[in-house]
C-alpha cells in the first residue's frame, strides 16, 4: 500500500471574524484567565456583554501559519 505525502495545511480565518473569549454558560465576553472560558470565532463587531468581575480581552488577530512564516523568514534571510 502506497502512502501519500504529508503537506502543511494553512487554515485561514474568514474575514470579519475575531477570536473572542466567552464564558459558555452565560454567553458573556471574558478573559482567558477568568474561569472556564472558550475561544470562539465571532463576528468582529459582535456586541456581547462582559462577564462581571472579569476584564475583557481584545480580539485576537489571525495568526500567521507556519508555512507563511517560514517563507517570509527565507525571503528576509536571502535579501541580505
KOLPADO-327095 format. One record per atom (N, C-alpha, C): x, y, z; residue number from 1; atom name; residue in one letter. Coordinates in steps of 0.05 Angstrom, whole numbers, plus 5000, padded with zeros to 4 digits. Example, Ala and Ser with C-alpha at 12.3 -4.5 7.8 and 13.67 -1.06 7.14 Angstrom:
BEGIN
{u=5264&v=4886&w=5156&i=1&at=N&aa=a};
{u=5246&v=4910&w=5156&i=1&at=CA&aa=a};
{u=5264&v=4934&w=5156&i=1&at=C&aa=a};
{u=5257&v=4955&w=5142&i=2&at=N&aa=s};
{u=5273&v=4979&w=5143&i=2&at=CA&aa=s};
{u=5258&v=5001&w=5157&i=2&at=C&aa=s};
//
This chain:
BEGIN
{u=5017&v=4976&w=5000&i=1&at=N&aa=x};
{u=5000&v=5000&w=5000&i=1&at=CA&aa=x};
{u=5018&v=5025&w=5000&i=1&at=C&aa=x};
{u=5012&v=5043&w=4982&i=2&at=N&aa=x};
{u=5028&v=5067&w=4980&i=2&at=CA&aa=x};
{u=5017&v=5089&w=4998&i=2&at=C&aa=x};
{u=5035&v=5103&w=5011&i=3&at=N&aa=x};
{u=5026&v=5126&w=5028&i=3&at=CA&aa=x};
{u=5028&v=5152&w=5013&i=3&at=C&aa=x};
{u=5011&v=5170&w=5020&i=4&at=N&aa=x};
{u=5010&v=5196&w=5008&i=4&at=CA&aa=x};
{u=5029&v=5215&w=5024&i=4&at=C&aa=x};
{u=5043&v=5234&w=5011&i=5&at=N&aa=x};
{u=5060&v=5252&w=5025&i=5&at=CA&aa=x};
{u=5043&v=5271&w=5043&i=5&at=C&aa=x};
{u=5054&v=5278&w=5065&i=6&at=N&aa=x};
{u=5040&v=5297&w=5083&i=6&at=CA&aa=x};
{u=5048&v=5325&w=5076&i=6&at=C&aa=x};
{u=5028&v=5343&w=5074&i=7&at=N&aa=x};
{u=5033&v=5371&w=5067&i=7&at=CA&aa=x};
{u=5022&v=5388&w=5090&i=7&at=C&aa=x};
{u=5035&v=5411&w=5094&i=8&at=N&aa=x};
{u=5024&v=5430&w=5113&i=8&at=CA&aa=x};
{u=4998&v=5442&w=5103&i=8&at=C&aa=x};
{u=4980&v=5446&w=5121&i=9&at=N&aa=x};
{u=4955&v=5459&w=5114&i=9&at=CA&aa=x};
{u=4953&v=5485&w=5130&i=9&at=C&aa=x};
{u=4947&v=5506&w=5116&i=10&at=N&aa=x};
{u=4943&v=5532&w=5129&i=10&at=CA&aa=x};
{u=4913&v=5538&w=5128&i=10&at=C&aa=x};
{u=4901&v=5540&w=5151&i=11&at=N&aa=x};
{u=4873&v=5547&w=5153&i=11&at=CA&aa=x};
{u=4872&v=5577&w=5159&i=11&at=C&aa=x};
{u=4859&v=5591&w=5142&i=12&at=N&aa=x};
{u=4857&v=5620&w=5145&i=12&at=CA&aa=x};
{u=4830&v=5627&w=5158&i=12&at=C&aa=x};
{u=4831&v=5645&w=5177&i=13&at=N&aa=x};
{u=4806&v=5654&w=5190&i=13&at=CA&aa=x};
{u=4791&v=5671&w=5170&i=13&at=C&aa=x};
{u=4765&v=5666&w=5166&i=14&at=N&aa=x};
{u=4750&v=5683&w=5148&i=14&at=CA&aa=x};
{u=4750&v=5712&w=5156&i=14&at=C&aa=x};
{u=4749&v=5729&w=5136&i=15&at=N&aa=x};
{u=4748&v=5758&w=5141&i=15&at=CA&aa=x};
{u=4723&v=5765&w=5157&i=15&at=C&aa=x};
{u=4726&v=5784&w=5175&i=16&at=N&aa=x};
{u=4703&v=5793&w=5190&i=16&at=CA&aa=x};
{u=4698&v=5778&w=5216&i=16&at=C&aa=x};
{u=4715&v=5758&w=5222&i=17&at=N&aa=x};
{u=4713&v=5744&w=5247&i=17&at=CA&aa=x};
{u=4737&v=5750&w=5265&i=17&at=C&aa=x};
{u=4732&v=5748&w=5291&i=18&at=N&aa=x};
{u=4754&v=5752&w=5310&i=18&at=CA&aa=x};
{u=4750&v=5731&w=5332&i=18&at=C&aa=x};
{u=4772&v=5720&w=5342&i=19&at=N&aa=x};
{u=4771&v=5701&w=5363&i=19&at=CA&aa=x};
{u=4767&v=5716&w=5389&i=19&at=C&aa=x};
{u=4745&v=5709&w=5404&i=20&at=N&aa=x};
{u=4739&v=5722&w=5429&i=20&at=CA&aa=x};
{u=4735&v=5701&w=5450&i=20&at=C&aa=x};
{u=4742&v=5708&w=5475&i=21&at=N&aa=x};
{u=4739&v=5691&w=5498&i=21&at=CA&aa=x};
{u=4711&v=5694&w=5509&i=21&at=C&aa=x};
{u=4696&v=5672&w=5511&i=22&at=N&aa=x};
{u=4669&v=5673&w=5520&i=22&at=CA&aa=x};
{u=4664&v=5652&w=5542&i=22&at=C&aa=x};
{u=4649&v=5660&w=5562&i=23&at=N&aa=x};
{u=4641&v=5642&w=5583&i=23&at=CA&aa=x};
{u=4616&v=5627&w=5573&i=23&at=C&aa=x};
{u=4618&v=5601&w=5568&i=24&at=N&aa=x};
{u=4597&v=5587&w=5553&i=24&at=CA&aa=x};
{u=4570&v=5586&w=5566&i=24&at=C&aa=x};
{u=4568&v=5586&w=5593&i=25&at=N&aa=x};
{u=4542&v=5584&w=5606&i=25&at=CA&aa=x};
{u=4526&v=5610&w=5603&i=25&at=C&aa=x};
{u=4540&v=5633&w=5605&i=26&at=N&aa=x};
{u=4526&v=5658&w=5603&i=26&at=CA&aa=x};
{u=4527&v=5671&w=5576&i=26&at=C&aa=x};
{u=4547&v=5663&w=5559&i=27&at=N&aa=x};
{u=4550&v=5675&w=5533&i=27&at=CA&aa=x};
{u=4562&v=5703&w=5534&i=27&at=C&aa=x};
{u=4575&v=5709&w=5557&i=28&at=N&aa=x};
{u=4587&v=5736&w=5560&i=28&at=CA&aa=x};
{u=4617&v=5735&w=5554&i=28&at=C&aa=x};
{u=4627&v=5758&w=5545&i=29&at=N&aa=x};
{u=4656&v=5761&w=5540&i=29&at=CA&aa=x};
{u=4672&v=5759&w=5565&i=29&at=C&aa=x};
{u=4696&v=5748&w=5563&i=30&at=N&aa=x};
{u=4713&v=5745&w=5586&i=30&at=CA&aa=x};
{u=4742&v=5747&w=5579&i=30&at=C&aa=x};
{u=4759&v=5737&w=5596&i=31&at=N&aa=x};
{u=4787&v=5736&w=5592&i=31&at=CA&aa=x};
{u=4796&v=5707&w=5595&i=31&at=C&aa=x};
{u=4818&v=5699&w=5582&i=32&at=N&aa=x};
{u=4826&v=5671&w=5583&i=32&at=CA&aa=x};
{u=4833&v=5662&w=5612&i=32&at=C&aa=x};
{u=4840&v=5681&w=5629&i=33&at=N&aa=x};
{u=4848&v=5674&w=5657&i=33&at=CA&aa=x};
{u=4824&v=5676&w=5677&i=33&at=C&aa=x};
{u=4800&v=5679&w=5667&i=34&at=N&aa=x};
{u=4777&v=5684&w=5685&i=34&at=CA&aa=x};
{u=4757&v=5661&w=5682&i=34&at=C&aa=x};
{u=4759&v=5641&w=5699&i=35&at=N&aa=x};
{u=4740&v=5619&w=5699&i=35&at=CA&aa=x};
{u=4744&v=5600&w=5676&i=35&at=C&aa=x};
{u=4723&v=5585&w=5670&i=36&at=N&aa=x};
{u=4725&v=5566&w=5647&i=36&at=CA&aa=x};
{u=4713&v=5579&w=5623&i=36&at=C&aa=x};
{u=4730&v=5589&w=5605&i=37&at=N&aa=x};
{u=4722&v=5603&w=5581&i=37&at=CA&aa=x};
{u=4732&v=5588&w=5557&i=37&at=C&aa=x};
{u=4720&v=5593&w=5534&i=38&at=N&aa=x};
{u=4728&v=5581&w=5509&i=38&at=CA&aa=x};
{u=4733&v=5603&w=5488&i=38&at=C&aa=x};
{u=4751&v=5599&w=5470&i=39&at=N&aa=x};
{u=4756&v=5618&w=5448&i=39&at=CA&aa=x};
{u=4737&v=5610&w=5425&i=39&at=C&aa=x};
{u=4721&v=5630&w=5416&i=40&at=N&aa=x};
{u=4703&v=5625&w=5394&i=40&at=CA&aa=x};
{u=4706&v=5646&w=5373&i=40&at=C&aa=x};
{u=4703&v=5638&w=5347&i=41&at=N&aa=x};
{u=4704&v=5658&w=5326&i=41&at=CA&aa=x};
{u=4677&v=5671&w=5324&i=41&at=C&aa=x};
{u=4677&v=5697&w=5329&i=42&at=N&aa=x};
{u=4652&v=5713&w=5328&i=42&at=CA&aa=x};
{u=4655&v=5735&w=5308&i=42&at=C&aa=x};
{u=4633&v=5746&w=5298&i=43&at=N&aa=x};
{u=4635&v=5770&w=5281&i=43&at=CA&aa=x};
{u=4651&v=5792&w=5296&i=43&at=C&aa=x};
{u=4669&v=5805&w=5282&i=44&at=N&aa=x};
{u=4686&v=5824&w=5294&i=44&at=CA&aa=x};
{u=4671&v=5847&w=5308&i=44&at=C&aa=x};
{u=4647&v=5853&w=5298&i=45&at=N&aa=x};
{u=4632&v=5875&w=5310&i=45&at=CA&aa=x};
{u=4610&v=5865&w=5329&i=45&at=C&aa=x};
{u=4612&v=5839&w=5338&i=46&at=N&aa=x};
{u=4592&v=5828&w=5357&i=46&at=CA&aa=x};
{u=4593&v=5843&w=5383&i=46&at=C&aa=x};
{u=4571&v=5852&w=5393&i=47&at=N&aa=x};
{u=4569&v=5867&w=5418&i=47&at=CA&aa=x};
{u=4558&v=5848&w=5439&i=47&at=C&aa=x};
{u=4575&v=5836&w=5455&i=48&at=N&aa=x};
{u=4567&v=5818&w=5477&i=48&at=CA&aa=x};
{u=4573&v=5832&w=5503&i=48&at=C&aa=x};
{u=4557&v=5827&w=5523&i=49&at=N&aa=x};
{u=4562&v=5839&w=5550&i=49&at=CA&aa=x};
{u=4586&v=5825&w=5563&i=49&at=C&aa=x};
{u=4602&v=5840&w=5578&i=50&at=N&aa=x};
{u=4624&v=5828&w=5592&i=50&at=CA&aa=x};
{u=4615&v=5812&w=5616&i=50&at=C&aa=x};
{u=4630&v=5792&w=5624&i=51&at=N&aa=x};
{u=4625&v=5776&w=5647&i=51&at=CA&aa=x};
{u=4632&v=5793&w=5672&i=51&at=C&aa=x};
{u=4614&v=5797&w=5691&i=52&at=N&aa=x};
{u=4621&v=5814&w=5714&i=52&at=CA&aa=x};
{u=4645&v=5803&w=5729&i=52&at=C&aa=x};
{u=4663&v=5821&w=5737&i=53&at=N&aa=x};
{u=4687&v=5814&w=5752&i=53&at=CA&aa=x};
{u=4710&v=5805&w=5735&i=53&at=C&aa=x};
{u=4707&v=5804&w=5709&i=54&at=N&aa=x};
{u=4729&v=5796&w=5691&i=54&at=CA&aa=x};
{u=4734&v=5818&w=5671&i=54&at=C&aa=x};
{u=4760&v=5822&w=5666&i=55&at=N&aa=x};
{u=4766&v=5842&w=5646&i=55&at=CA&aa=x};
{u=4762&v=5828&w=5619&i=55&at=C&aa=x};
{u=4755&v=5843&w=5598&i=56&at=N&aa=x};
{u=4751&v=5832&w=5572&i=56&at=CA&aa=x};
{u=4775&v=5838&w=5555&i=56&at=C&aa=x};
{u=4786&v=5816&w=5543&i=57&at=N&aa=x};
{u=4810&v=5820&w=5526&i=57&at=CA&aa=x};
{u=4802&v=5829&w=5499&i=57&at=C&aa=x};
{u=4821&v=5840&w=5485&i=58&at=N&aa=x};
{u=4816&v=5849&w=5457&i=58&at=CA&aa=x};
{u=4815&v=5825&w=5439&i=58&at=C&aa=x};
{u=4801&v=5828&w=5416&i=59&at=N&aa=x};
{u=4800&v=5805&w=5397&i=59&at=CA&aa=x};
{u=4828&v=5797&w=5388&i=59&at=C&aa=x};
{u=4832&v=5771&w=5385&i=60&at=N&aa=x};
{u=4858&v=5761&w=5376&i=60&at=CA&aa=x};
{u=4859&v=5765&w=5346&i=60&at=C&aa=x};
{u=4882&v=5773&w=5336&i=61&at=N&aa=x};
{u=4887&v=5775&w=5308&i=61&at=CA&aa=x};
{u=4893&v=5748&w=5296&i=61&at=C&aa=x};
{u=4885&v=5743&w=5271&i=62&at=N&aa=x};
{u=4892&v=5717&w=5260&i=62&at=CA&aa=x};
{u=4922&v=5713&w=5260&i=62&at=C&aa=x};
{u=4930&v=5688&w=5266&i=63&at=N&aa=x};
{u=4959&v=5682&w=5267&i=63&at=CA&aa=x};
{u=4969&v=5673&w=5240&i=63&at=C&aa=x};
{u=4994&v=5680&w=5235&i=64&at=N&aa=x};
{u=5007&v=5672&w=5210&i=64&at=CA&aa=x};
{u=5014&v=5643&w=5212&i=64&at=C&aa=x};
{u=5009&v=5628&w=5190&i=65&at=N&aa=x};
{u=5014&v=5599&w=5190&i=65&at=CA&aa=x};
{u=5044&v=5593&w=5189&i=65&at=C&aa=x};
{u=5052&v=5569&w=5195&i=66&at=N&aa=x};
{u=5079&v=5560&w=5196&i=66&at=CA&aa=x};
{u=5092&v=5563&w=5168&i=66&at=C&aa=x};
{u=5078&v=5555&w=5148&i=67&at=N&aa=x};
{u=5090&v=5556&w=5121&i=67&at=CA&aa=x};
{u=5094&v=5585&w=5113&i=67&at=C&aa=x};
{u=5076&v=5603&w=5119&i=68&at=N&aa=x};
{u=5079&v=5632&w=5112&i=68&at=CA&aa=x};
{u=5102&v=5644&w=5128&i=68&at=C&aa=x};
{u=5105&v=5637&w=5153&i=69&at=N&aa=x};
{u=5127&v=5648&w=5170&i=69&at=CA&aa=x};
{u=5154&v=5638&w=5159&i=69&at=C&aa=x};
{u=5155&v=5612&w=5151&i=70&at=N&aa=x};
{u=5180&v=5601&w=5141&i=70&at=CA&aa=x};
{u=5187&v=5614&w=5115&i=70&at=C&aa=x};
{u=5168&v=5618&w=5097&i=71&at=N&aa=x};
{u=5174&v=5630&w=5071&i=71&at=CA&aa=x};
{u=5183&v=5659&w=5075&i=71&at=C&aa=x};
{u=5170&v=5674&w=5093&i=72&at=N&aa=x};
{u=5178&v=5702&w=5099&i=72&at=CA&aa=x};
{u=5206&v=5702&w=5110&i=72&at=C&aa=x};
{u=5212&v=5684&w=5128&i=73&at=N&aa=x};
{u=5239&v=5682&w=5140&i=73&at=CA&aa=x};
{u=5260&v=5677&w=5119&i=73&at=C&aa=x};
{u=5254&v=5658&w=5101&i=74&at=N&aa=x};
{u=5273&v=5652&w=5079&i=74&at=CA&aa=x};
{u=5277&v=5677&w=5061&i=74&at=C&aa=x};
{u=5256&v=5690&w=5054&i=75&at=N&aa=x};
{u=5258&v=5714&w=5037&i=75&at=CA&aa=x};
{u=5275&v=5735&w=5050&i=75&at=C&aa=x};
{u=5269&v=5740&w=5076&i=76&at=N&aa=x};
{u=5284&v=5761&w=5091&i=76&at=CA&aa=x};
{u=5314&v=5753&w=5093&i=76&at=C&aa=x};
{u=5319&v=5727&w=5097&i=77&at=N&aa=x};
{u=5346&v=5717&w=5101&i=77&at=CA&aa=x};
{u=5363&v=5721&w=5076&i=77&at=C&aa=x};
{u=5352&v=5715&w=5053&i=78&at=N&aa=x};
{u=5367&v=5717&w=5028&i=78&at=CA&aa=x};
{u=5367&v=5744&w=5015&i=78&at=C&aa=x};
{u=5352&v=5763&w=5026&i=79&at=N&aa=x};
{u=5352&v=5790&w=5016&i=79&at=CA&aa=x};
{u=5377&v=5805&w=5025&i=79&at=C&aa=x};
{u=5390&v=5795&w=5046&i=80&at=N&aa=x};
{u=5413&v=5809&w=5058&i=80&at=CA&aa=x};
{u=5437&v=5808&w=5040&i=80&at=C&aa=x};
//
